[in-house]
Amino acid sequence: MIDPALCDEITHRMQLLPFNDFDEALSPLHILHFQSANGNLESMLALSNLYAHGNEVPQDIGFAFQLVQYSAEQGYKPSFAVLGKCYAYGIGTPPDYDKAIRWCLQTDYSNDVDILGFLASCYLSGVGVQKDEIKAYDLLIDAAEQGHSEAFRFCQMAANANHARGQHTLGHYYQHGIGVPPNIQIALQLFHQAAEQNYAPAQCRLGTIYIDGGNGIAKDPVVAVQWLKLAAAQNHTLARYALAYCLLHGEGVEQNKEEAAKIYQELAQEDIPFAQYNLGVLLTDKEYAGYNPRVGIKLLRKSAKQHFAPAQTMLVIFYHESFENIKRNPKCARHWFYKAAKQNDSVAQYYLGEIYSEGDGVRVNHKRAVKWFQLSAKTGYVPAMQKLAHHYLNGIGIQKNEDDGYMLLTSLALWGDEEALALLQSAATSGNPAAEYAMWGYCAEKKIDTAYHWLERSADKGNVNAQCAMAMRYESEKDKEQSIRYYRLAAEQGNVEAQYHLGLLLEDFTNKKSPNNEEAFKWMKASADQGYPAANYCLGNFYRDGTWVDVDEQKAVECYTVAATAGNSDGIDRLGKCFERGVGVAVEPYLAFCHFQRAAELGNSKGMCHLGLAHLQGIGCYQNMDLGFQWIMAAVDTGHPIVFRILQDAGLDIGRMVEGHKRSDQLLSKTLSERFGKQIDRAFCSPVMKTLMPIPPGEVSGE
C-alpha cells in the first residue's frame, strides 16, 4: 500500500486540476495522478518529472523529490539514478553525499554522464568513499567519452595527473580538434606520454600515425612497427591487425605473408570481421603460396554475415562473375549487393546500378539504376561517374541534366579519361552552353589560355553557372559594374547564390537613402527565402541592426537559426551571441558556449575568438585560461581583421598575449588576469550547467 500521506497529497493535487466535463477528468494528466495515488511506481516517476519542470502542472521540486524518493525506496530501478542525482546536487532536498553514492552505485551508471562525473569527484576527494584517484580519472574519462559538456577539462585533469588513458583521450581531442584547436604536435606528445606508460591504445595510435605520416608528421614505418608490436603484445586487436598489414605489404618490416596470415587467422578465430575478410582475400589470391579458395570464400561469408561491406562486395563479385567453385548466381549476388550498398560501399552500389540498368536477373529499371549510380559516384568511383554522365546527358531514368552530365565528364577528363574529354570537346565545339561551361572548368584547371573564351560564350547564351562565374571573375578584378551585370542576369533566373552576391554588391553604406539598398534587401531576402544559408545570416544582420528595415530581433534570430541549421558557421556564431546577450531570445550562457564551440570547430574565426573569450570569462563553462588562450591564438592565426576588433572590444592587448605565449606563462597569466580577474575553477555559470557539471562534494559543503 502507498504511504497514506503521499496518497492524500497526490489525490488533493489531482482534485485541483481544471476540468469542465467528464471527458476532461479522464485526461492523461488526471490518469497519471490517479495511477500514482494507487501506487503505480512508473506513473509516480513520470509525474515527478512533470512537477520538477513545471510541465502542465505548477512547478514543485520538493513534491517531485517525494515522488522519486518513494518510487526508488519501493525498488523501482529507473528512479535510483534520479534520486541519486537529487541527493548529489541538492535538488528538492539538502545534499547528502552518502545517500547519493549509495543510490548511484545501484544504477548502471556507465552511460550516465552526470553520475559518472559525480562519482569521479567523490573518489577524487575521498568524500563518501575511499579516495581512489585512478578510479576517479577513469570515471572522468568515461564521462568525457559519453559526451559530458566538460569533456576536455576532465581529460586535461587526468592527463595532468599522468593518467595514461587521460593523456591518450586528450591527444585524440587535439588530433581531431574536438573542443580545442587541432594541434598534431601536442597530440603526438600526449600519445607518447601514454605509450611510454605501456598504454596499448596509445602505442597503436602512434603506430597508425607513423605508418601513413602526413599532417606535419614524417612517415616512419620502422618506428610504426615498433609501437605496433608493443601494443600487439598486449593483445590489442587493432594493433595486431595493423601489424599484419605491415607484414603483408612489407611496410617497416620484411614482407612475410605467412606471418601476416597467421595473425589474421588468430583474429579471424576471434570472429573479427575485417580479419576474416583480409584472410579470405589472401586465400583467394592465386599468387599466394597458401592459396585455398574454399576456406577463403568460407571466411568471406563469415565476414559478410557480420555486415562487413568489403566482404559482402567481394562475395558479390564472385557470385556475379563466377569464381572457382562458386556458380554464377545473380539472385544471390543481388542479395549481397544490397547488403553492401546499404553500408555505402561504392563498388556494390555501382554493380547494383549495372544490374538494374542491364536487367540482369531483374526487370530493367533505369530509375533505380540512376539512384545507385548517384550514390556510388559521390565517392568518386569512376565507372559509376561514367554511367551517371551517360544517363544525365541522355535523360535515361532521370530528367535530362546537361549541366551535371558535362561536369561529370569534366571530372573524368581531369582524371585522364580521354573518351570523356573527347565527348566534352565535341559538345562544346558544337555550341552547347552547358558543355562550354564545363570546358571552361577543364581548361581553367589545366591552365589553358582559352578557358575564359568558353566561359564567356556559355554566359552570353544564358548559362546561369557561367554567369555566376563571370560575375566572380569581374568581382575579383574590382570591376563592380560588370560583376553586378552578370550577377543580375543569374539572379533573375532564380539562382540563390547570385541573388545573395548581388545583394552584397548593391549595399551602399555611405548613403542609407540610396535606391540600391532597397534592391539589395530585395535580392538578399529572395535568396534567404529559398533557404540559402549565407543570405539568411546577412538578412538576420539586417533585422538585428535595422539596416534598411525596422529592427526585429526575433526575425533576426529566426534567420540566424535557418543559417545555423544548414551548417553556416557565421550563423552558428551569431546565434551564440544572441544567447549570450539575450538578443531575441532569453539569456542562455550554456547554449551560447555550445554555439561558439560548434562554430569554432568549423573553423570560423569569430567563433574561435568568442569561444576563447567564453573560456576566459566562464560563460556557459568553467573558466579555463589556458584553453581560452589557445582558441584566441587560433583565431589570431587566421588573420581575419574582425578578430582583432573583437579582442580590442574585450579589452585584450594582443601584442602582450602573443609575447606572453612566446616568453612564459607568467606574462600571459598577468595579461589575462588583469582583464578577467582570478580564475574561478568550479563556479556554476548557468542554471543549465547544474545538471551537467558536478562539483566535488567538499566544495559544495564548504569543507
C-alpha positions in Angstrom: 0.0 0.0 0.0 1.2 3.5 -0.8 2.0 5.8 2.1 -1.3 7.4 3.1 0.1 10.9 3.4 1.6 10.8 0.0 -1.6 9.3 -1.4 -3.7 12.1 0.1 -1.3 14.7 -1.4 -1.5 13.3 -4.9 -5.3 13.0 -4.7 -5.5 16.6 -3.4 -3.4 17.8 -6.3 -5.5 15.8 -8.8 -8.7 17.5 -7.5 -7.1 20.9 -8.1 -6.6 20.1 -11.8 -9.0 22.0 -14.0 -11.8 20.1 -15.9 -15.1 21.1 -17.5 -16.7 17.8 -18.2 -16.4 14.0 -17.7 -14.0 13.6 -20.7 -11.7 16.2 -19.3 -11.5 14.3 -16.0 -10.1 11.4 -17.9 -7.2 13.3 -19.4 -3.8 11.7 -19.3 -2.7 14.1 -16.5 -5.7 13.0 -14.3 -5.0 9.4 -15.1 -1.3 9.8 -14.2 -2.3 11.3 -10.8 -4.9 8.5 -10.2 -2.4 5.7 -11.0 0.3 7.3 -8.8 -2.2 7.6 -5.9 -2.8 3.9 -6.3 0.9 3.0 -6.0 1.9 2.7 -9.7 5.7 3.5 -9.4 6.2 4.1 -13.1 3.5 6.7 -13.2 5.0 8.2 -10.0 8.3 8.8 -11.7 6.7 10.3 -14.7 4.6 12.6 -12.5 7.7 13.7 -10.6 9.3 14.7 -13.9 6.3 17.0 -14.7 6.4 18.7 -11.3 10.2 19.1 -11.4 10.0 21.0 -14.7 6.6 22.6 -14.3 5.1 20.9 -17.3 1.3 21.1 -17.3 1.4 21.5 -13.5 2.8 24.2 -11.2 6.5 23.6 -10.6 7.2 22.0 -7.2 10.6 20.4 -6.9 10.1 19.4 -3.3 7.0 17.3 -4.2 8.8 15.9 -7.2 11.5 14.7 -4.9 9.0 13.0 -2.6 7.6 11.0 -5.6 11.1 10.0 -6.8 12.2 9.0 -3.2 9.1 6.8 -2.6 9.3 5.1 -6.0 13.0 4.4 -5.5 12.6 3.1 -1.9 9.9 0.7 -3.2 12.5 -0.8 -5.5 11.7 0.9 -8.9 15.1 0.9 -10.5 14.6 3.7 -13.1 14.2 6.0 -10.1 17.5 5.1 -8.5 19.6 7.3 -10.8 17.2 10.3 -10.4 17.2 10.0 -6.6 21.0 9.7 -6.5 21.3 12.9 -8.6 18.8 14.7 -6.3 21.0 13.9 -3.3 24.2 14.7 -5.2 23.1 18.1 -6.4 20.6 19.1 -3.7 17.6 19.0 -5.9 14.5 19.2 -3.7 16.5 18.1 -0.7 19.7 19.2 1.1 22.8 17.5 -0.5 23.6 14.1 1.1 26.6 12.5 -0.5 26.4 9.2 1.4 22.9 8.6 0.2 23.8 10.0 -3.3 26.6 7.5 -3.6 24.5 4.6 -2.3 21.8 5.2 -4.8 24.1 6.0 -7.7 26.2 2.8 -7.2 23.0 0.7 -7.5 22.5 2.0 -11.1 24.1 1.1 -14.4 25.9 4.4 -14.5 28.2 3.6 -17.4 26.1 5.7 -19.8 25.0 8.5 -17.3 27.5 11.4 -17.6 26.0 13.2 -14.5 26.6 10.2 -12.2 30.0 9.4 -13.7 31.1 13.0 -13.1 29.7 13.0 -9.5 31.3 9.7 -8.6 34.6 10.8 -10.0 34.5 13.9 -7.8 33.8 11.7 -4.8 36.6 9.3 -5.5 39.0 12.2 -6.2 38.2 13.9 -3.0 37.5 10.8 -0.8 34.1 12.0 0.2 31.7 9.2 0.9 34.1 6.6 -0.5 37.7 5.7 -0.1 39.9 8.0 -2.1 41.0 6.4 -5.4 42.5 8.8 -7.9 42.9 6.1 -10.6 39.3 5.1 -10.5 38.3 8.8 -10.3 40.2 9.6 -13.5 38.8 6.5 -15.3 35.3 7.7 -14.4 36.1 11.2 -15.7 37.3 9.8 -19.0 34.2 7.6 -19.2 32.1 10.8 -18.7 34.1 12.6 -21.4 33.7 9.7 -23.9 30.0 9.7 -23.2 29.8 13.4 -24.3 30.0 15.3 -21.0 29.9 19.1 -21.5 33.2 19.4 -19.7 34.9 16.5 -21.6 38.0 18.5 -22.4 38.6 19.7 -18.9 38.1 16.2 -17.5 40.7 14.8 -19.8 43.0 17.7 -19.0 42.7 16.9 -15.3 43.5 13.3 -15.9 46.4 14.0 -18.3 48.0 16.4 -15.9 47.9 13.7 -13.2 49.9 11.5 -15.6 46.9 9.2 -16.2 47.7 7.3 -19.4 44.1 6.9 -20.6 43.5 10.6 -20.0 46.6 11.5 -22.0 45.5 9.3 -24.9 42.0 10.8 -24.9 43.2 14.3 -24.7 45.6 13.6 -27.5 42.7 12.4 -29.6 40.9 15.7 -28.9 44.0 17.7 -30.1 44.5 15.4 -33.1 40.9 16.0 -34.3 40.2 19.5 -32.9 37.5 18.4 -30.5 36.8 21.3 -28.1 40.3 22.7 -28.8 42.2 24.0 -31.8 43.7 21.0 -33.7 47.4 20.6 -32.9 49.0 17.3 -34.1 52.3 18.1 -32.3 50.6 18.4 -28.8 48.6 15.3 -29.7 51.7 13.3 -30.6 53.4 14.4 -27.3 50.4 13.2 -25.3 50.3 9.9 -27.2 54.0 9.4 -26.5 53.4 10.1 -22.8 50.7 7.5 -22.6 52.5 5.0 -24.8 55.6 5.2 -22.6 53.4 4.0 -19.7 52.7 0.9 -21.8 49.2 2.0 -22.7 48.3 -0.1 -25.7 45.8 2.1 -27.4 48.3 5.0 -27.4 51.0 2.7 -28.8 48.6 1.5 -31.5 47.7 5.2 -32.3 51.4 6.1 -32.7 51.9 3.1 -35.0 49.0 4.1 -37.3 50.2 7.7 -37.3 53.7 6.8 -38.3 52.6 4.2 -41.0 50.9 6.9 -43.1 52.6 10.1 -41.9 51.2 13.4 -43.2 49.7 16.4 -41.4 53.2 17.5 -40.5 54.4 14.1 -39.3 57.1 12.3 -41.2 56.2 8.8 -42.4 58.3 6.3 -40.5 57.1 2.6 -41.0 60.0 1.2 -38.9 59.0 3.2 -35.8 55.4 2.4 -36.6 56.1 -1.3 -36.4 58.0 -1.0 -33.2 55.0 0.7 -31.5 52.5 -1.8 -33.1 54.5 -4.8 -31.8 54.4 -3.4 -28.2 50.6 -2.9 -28.4 50.1 -6.3 -30.2 52.0 -8.0 -27.4 49.2 -6.8 -25.1 46.6 -8.4 -27.4 45.3 -5.0 -28.8 43.1 -6.0 -31.7 43.7 -3.0 -34.0 47.4 -3.1 -33.4 47.6 -6.8 -34.3 45.6 -6.1 -37.5 47.8 -3.2 -38.4 50.9 -5.3 -37.8 49.6 -8.0 -40.1 49.0 -5.3 -42.7 52.7 -4.2 -42.4 53.9 -7.8 -42.7 51.7 -8.4 -45.7 52.9 -5.3 -47.6 56.5 -5.1 -46.2 55.9 -1.7 -44.5 58.6 -1.1 -42.0 59.4 -4.8 -41.8 60.5 -7.5 -44.2 57.5 -8.8 -46.1 56.1 -12.0 -44.6 52.7 -13.1 -46.0 52.8 -16.3 -43.9 53.2 -14.4 -40.6 50.5 -11.9 -41.7 48.2 -14.8 -42.5 48.9 -16.3 -39.0 47.9 -13.1 -37.3 44.8 -12.8 -39.5 44.0 -16.4 -38.6 44.2 -15.7 -34.9 41.9 -12.6 -35.2 39.5 -14.5 -37.5 39.1 -17.2 -34.9 38.1 -14.4 -32.5 35.3 -13.6 -35.0 36.8 -10.2 -36.1 35.1 -9.5 -39.4 37.9 -7.4 -41.0 40.4 -10.1 -40.2 38.2 -12.7 -41.8 37.9 -10.5 -44.8 41.6 -9.9 -45.2 42.5 -13.6 -44.7 39.7 -14.5 -47.2 41.1 -12.2 -49.8 44.6 -13.6 -49.2 43.5 -17.2 -49.6 41.6 -16.5 -52.8 44.7 -14.9 -54.4 46.1 -17.4 -56.8 49.6 -15.9 -56.4 49.6 -16.6 -52.7 51.5 -19.8 -51.8 48.8 -20.8 -49.3 46.0 -20.4 -52.0 42.9 -22.1 -50.7 39.7 -20.7 -52.3 37.3 -23.0 -50.4 38.5 -21.7 -47.0 38.8 -18.2 -48.3 35.3 -18.0 -49.5 34.0 -19.5 -46.2 35.8 -16.7 -44.3 34.4 -14.1 -46.6 30.9 -15.4 -46.0 31.5 -15.2 -42.2 32.7 -11.6 -42.5 29.8 -10.7 -44.8 27.3 -12.1 -42.3 28.7 -9.7 -39.8 27.8 -6.8 -42.1 31.4 -6.1 -43.2 30.7 -4.3 -46.5 34.0 -5.1 -48.3 33.5 -8.8 -47.7 29.9 -8.5 -49.0 31.2 -6.8 -52.1 33.9 -9.4 -52.7 31.4 -12.2 -52.3 29.0 -10.5 -54.6 31.7 -10.2 -57.4 32.3 -13.9 -57.0 28.6 -14.7 -57.4 28.2 -12.2 -60.2 31.2 -13.1 -62.3 31.6 -16.8 -61.1 34.8 -17.8 -59.3 36.3 -21.3 -58.8 33.6 -23.5 -57.3 31.0 -20.7 -57.0 28.5 -20.8 -59.8 27.2 -17.6 -61.2 24.1 -16.7 -59.2 22.5 -13.3 -60.0 19.9 -13.6 -57.3 22.5 -14.4 -54.6 24.7 -11.6 -55.9 21.9 -9.1 -55.7 21.2 -10.1 -52.1 24.8 -9.3 -51.1 24.9 -6.2 -53.3 22.0 -4.8 -51.3 23.7 -5.6 -48.0 27.0 -3.9 -49.0 25.4 -1.0 -50.9 23.3 0.0 -47.9 26.5 0.4 -46.0 27.7 2.9 -48.6 30.1 0.5 -50.4 30.7 2.4 -53.7 31.6 -0.8 -55.7 28.5 -2.6 -54.6 26.3 0.5 -55.4 27.8 0.6 -58.9 27.2 -3.1 -59.6 23.7 -2.8 -58.3 23.1 0.1 -60.7 24.5 -2.2 -63.5 22.1 -5.0 -62.6 19.1 -2.7 -62.9 20.4 -1.0 -66.0 21.0 -4.2 -67.8 18.2 -6.2 -66.3 20.5 -8.9 -65.0 18.1 -11.2 -63.2 15.6 -8.4 -62.7 13.4 -6.2 -64.9 15.2 -3.2 -66.3 14.7 -0.2 -64.1 16.7 2.9 -65.1 15.4 5.0 -62.2 16.8 2.6 -59.7 20.0 2.3 -61.7 20.5 6.0 -61.6 19.8 6.1 -57.8 22.7 3.6 -57.2 25.0 5.2 -59.7 24.5 8.6 -58.0 25.4 7.1 -54.6 28.5 5.4 -55.9 29.6 8.5 -58.0 29.5 10.7 -54.8 32.6 8.7 -53.6 34.4 9.4 -56.9 34.1 5.8 -58.2 35.0 6.3 -61.9 32.8 3.6 -63.5 29.7 5.0 -61.7 30.6 8.5 -62.8 30.8 7.4 -66.4 27.5 5.6 -66.3 25.8 8.5 -64.5 27.1 11.1 -67.0 25.6 8.9 -69.8 22.2 8.8 -68.0 22.2 12.6 -67.3 23.1 13.6 -70.9 20.6 11.2 -72.5 17.8 11.6 -69.9 17.7 7.9 -69.1 15.9 7.1 -65.9 16.1 10.8 -64.9 15.2 14.2 -66.3 17.9 15.3 -68.8 20.5 17.3 -67.0 23.3 18.6 -69.2 24.9 20.8 -66.5 25.6 17.8 -64.2 26.3 15.4 -67.0 29.1 17.6 -68.6 30.5 18.4 -65.1 30.9 14.7 -64.5 32.7 14.5 -67.9 35.0 17.3 -66.8 35.9 15.5 -63.6 36.6 12.3 -65.6 38.7 14.2 -68.2 40.8 15.8 -65.4 41.5 12.3 -64.2 42.8 11.3 -67.6 39.6 9.8 -69.2 40.3 10.6 -72.9 36.9 9.4 -74.0 35.2 11.8 -71.6 37.4 14.7 -72.8 36.6 13.9 -76.5 32.8 14.0 -75.7 33.2 17.2 -73.8 35.2 18.9 -76.5 32.8 17.8 -79.2 29.7 19.2 -77.4 31.5 22.5 -76.5 32.7 23.0 -80.1 29.1 22.4 -81.3 27.9 25.3 -79.1 26.3 23.6 -76.2 26.3 26.1 -73.3 26.5 23.5 -70.5 29.4 21.8 -72.3 31.1 25.2 -72.8 30.9 26.0 -69.1 32.3 22.5 -68.3 35.0 23.0 -70.8 36.0 26.3 -69.0 36.3 24.3 -65.8 38.6 21.8 -67.5 40.8 24.5 -69.2 41.0 26.6 -66.1 42.2 23.6 -64.0 44.7 22.7 -66.7 45.7 26.4 -67.1 44.8 26.6 -70.8 44.6 30.1 -72.2 41.2 29.5 -73.9 39.4 29.0 -70.6 37.6 32.4 -70.4 36.7 32.1 -74.1 34.5 29.1 -73.2 33.1 30.8 -70.1 32.1 34.0 -71.9 30.4 32.0 -74.7 28.4 30.0 -72.2 27.4 33.0 -70.1 26.2 35.0 -73.1 24.0 32.1 -74.0 22.3 32.3 -70.7 24.0 29.5 -68.7 23.4 30.6 -65.1 26.5 28.9 -63.7 28.7 30.6 -66.3 27.1 33.9 -65.5 27.9 33.5 -61.8 31.5 32.5 -62.7 31.8 35.6 -64.9 30.5 37.8 -62.1 33.0 36.3 -59.7 35.8 36.9 -62.2 34.9 40.6 -62.6 34.4 40.9 -58.8 38.0 39.7 -58.3 39.2 42.2 -60.9 37.4 45.0 -58.9 35.0 45.7 -61.9 31.9 46.2 -59.8 29.7 47.3 -62.8 30.3 44.1 -64.8 30.1 41.9 -61.8 26.7 43.3 -60.9 25.6 42.9 -64.5 26.3 39.2 -64.6 25.0 38.5 -61.1 21.8 40.2 -62.0 21.4 38.0 -65.1 21.8 34.9 -63.0 19.7 36.3 -60.1 16.8 36.9 -62.5 16.9 33.2 -63.4 16.4 32.4 -59.7 20.0 31.5 -58.8 20.2 31.8 -55.0 24.0 32.4 -54.9 23.8 35.2 -57.5 20.9 36.8 -55.6 23.0 36.8 -52.4 26.1 38.2 -54.0 24.1 40.8 -55.9 22.6 41.9 -52.6 26.0 42.3 -51.1 27.3 44.3 -54.0 24.4 46.7 -54.1 24.6 47.7 -50.5 25.5 51.3 -50.1 26.6 52.1 -46.6 27.7 55.6 -47.5 24.1 56.6 -48.4 21.3 55.0 -46.5 18.7 56.6 -48.8 20.3 55.1 -51.9 17.7 53.1 -54.0 20.4 50.4 -54.3 19.8 49.5 -50.7 16.1 48.7 -51.3 17.1 46.4 -54.2 19.9 44.9 -52.1 17.4 43.9 -49.4 15.0 42.5 -52.1 17.6 40.2 -53.6 19.0 39.2 -50.2 15.5 38.3 -49.0 14.8 36.4 -52.2 17.9 34.3 -51.7 17.1 33.8 -48.0 13.5 32.8 -48.8 15.0 29.9 -50.9 17.0 28.8 -47.9 20.5 30.0 -48.9 22.4 29.9 -45.5 24.7 32.9 -46.1 21.8 35.0 -47.2 19.8 34.1 -44.1 22.8 35.2 -42.0 23.0 38.5 -43.7 19.3 39.1 -43.5 19.5 38.3 -39.8 22.1 41.1 -39.5 19.7 43.5 -41.4 16.9 42.8 -38.9 19.2 42.9 -35.9 20.8 46.3 -36.8 17.8 47.8 -38.5 19.6 48.2 -41.8 17.0 49.5 -44.3 14.3 47.7 -42.3 12.8 48.1 -38.8 14.8 46.4 -36.0 13.2 43.0 -35.3 15.3 40.8 -33.1 13.0 37.8 -33.3 13.2 37.8 -37.1 16.9 38.1 -36.8 17.1 35.0 -34.6 14.8 33.2 -37.0 17.2 34.0 -39.9 20.3 33.0 -37.8 18.6 29.7 -36.9 17.9 28.8 -40.5 21.6 29.6 -41.4 22.9 27.7 -38.4 20.7 24.7 -39.0 22.2 24.5 -42.5 25.7 24.5 -41.0 26.6 28.1 -41.8 29.3 28.9 -39.2 28.6 32.6 -39.2 25.0 31.9 -38.4 26.0 29.5 -35.6 28.4 32.0 -34.1 25.9 34.9 -34.3 23.2 32.7 -32.7 25.6 32.1 -29.9 26.0 35.9 -29.4 22.2 36.2 -29.3 22.1 33.6 -26.5 24.9 35.3 -24.7 23.3 38.8 -24.8 19.6 37.9 -24.8 19.0 39.3 -28.3 15.6 38.0 -29.5 15.9 35.1 -27.0 16.4 34.5 -23.3 19.9 34.7 -22.0 21.4 31.2 -22.0 25.1 31.1 -21.4 25.4 27.4 -21.9 23.7 27.5 -25.3 25.9 30.4 -26.2 29.0 28.4 -25.3 27.8 25.4 -27.3 27.2 27.5 -30.4 30.6 29.2 -30.1 32.3 25.8 -29.8 30.4 24.4 -32.9 31.4 27.5 -35.0 35.0 27.3 -33.8 35.3 23.6 -34.7 34.0 24.5 -38.2 37.0 26.9 -38.5 35.1 30.2 -38.0 37.4 32.9 -36.9 34.8 34.8 -34.9 33.6 31.6 -33.3 37.2 30.8 -32.2 37.5 34.2 -30.7 34.2 34.1 -28.9 34.9 30.6 -27.7 38.2 31.8 -26.3 36.6 34.7 -24.5 33.9 32.3 -23.1 36.6 30.1 -21.6 38.4 33.1 -20.2 35.3 34.6 -18.6 33.5 31.3 -17.7 30.5 31.9 -20.0 28.5 28.7 -20.0 31.5 26.7 -18.9 34.1 26.5 -16.2 36.7 29.3 -16.5 39.8 27.9 -18.3 42.5 30.4 -19.0 44.8 28.0 -20.9 42.1 26.7 -23.2 40.7 30.3 -23.8 44.2 31.5 -24.8 44.6 28.6 -27.3 41.3 29.4 -29.0 42.1 33.1 -29.2 45.6 32.5 -30.7 44.0 30.1 -33.2 41.6 33.0 -34.1 44.5 35.4 -34.4 46.4 32.9 -36.7 43.6 33.1 -39.2 44.5 36.8 -39.8 40.8 37.8 -40.0 40.6 41.6 -39.2 37.4 41.3 -37.2 39.2 39.1 -34.7 41.4 42.0 -33.6 38.4 44.2 -33.3 36.5 41.7 -31.1 39.6 41.3 -28.9 40.1 45.1 -28.6 36.4 45.5 -27.6 37.0 42.9 -24.9 40.0 45.0 -23.6 42.7 42.5 -24.6 46.2 43.5 -25.7 47.1 41.0 -28.4 50.7 42.1 -28.5 51.1 41.3 -24.8 49.3 38.0 -25.2 51.5 36.8 -28.1 54.6 37.9 -26.2 53.4 36.1 -23.1 52.8 33.0 -25.2 56.4 33.1 -26.5 58.2 34.0 -23.3 56.4 32.4 -20.4 53.0 31.7 -18.8 53.6 34.4 -16.2 53.2 37.3 -18.6 50.2 35.5 -20.2 48.6 35.0 -16.8 49.2 38.6 -15.9 47.6 39.8 -19.2 44.5 37.7 -18.8 44.1 38.2 -15.0 44.3 42.0 -15.5 41.2 41.7 -17.7 39.3 38.8 -16.2 40.4 38.5 -12.6 41.2 35.4 -10.6 40.4 32.2 -12.3 37.2 30.6 -10.8 37.9 26.9 -11.2 34.5 25.5 -10.3 31.8 28.2 -10.4 28.4 27.4 -11.9 27.9 29.6 -14.9 24.3 28.8 -15.8 21.3 27.1 -14.2 21.5 24.6 -17.1 25.0 23.7 -16.0 23.8 22.4 -12.6 22.6 19.2 -14.1 25.6 18.8 -16.4 28.7 19.7 -14.3 29.5 18.0 -11.0 31.2 19.9 -8.2 33.3 17.9 -5.8 31.3 17.4 -2.5 33.8 19.2 -0.4 33.4 22.4 -2.4 29.6 22.3 -2.2 29.5 21.8 1.6 32.4 24.2 2.2 34.6 21.5 3.7 
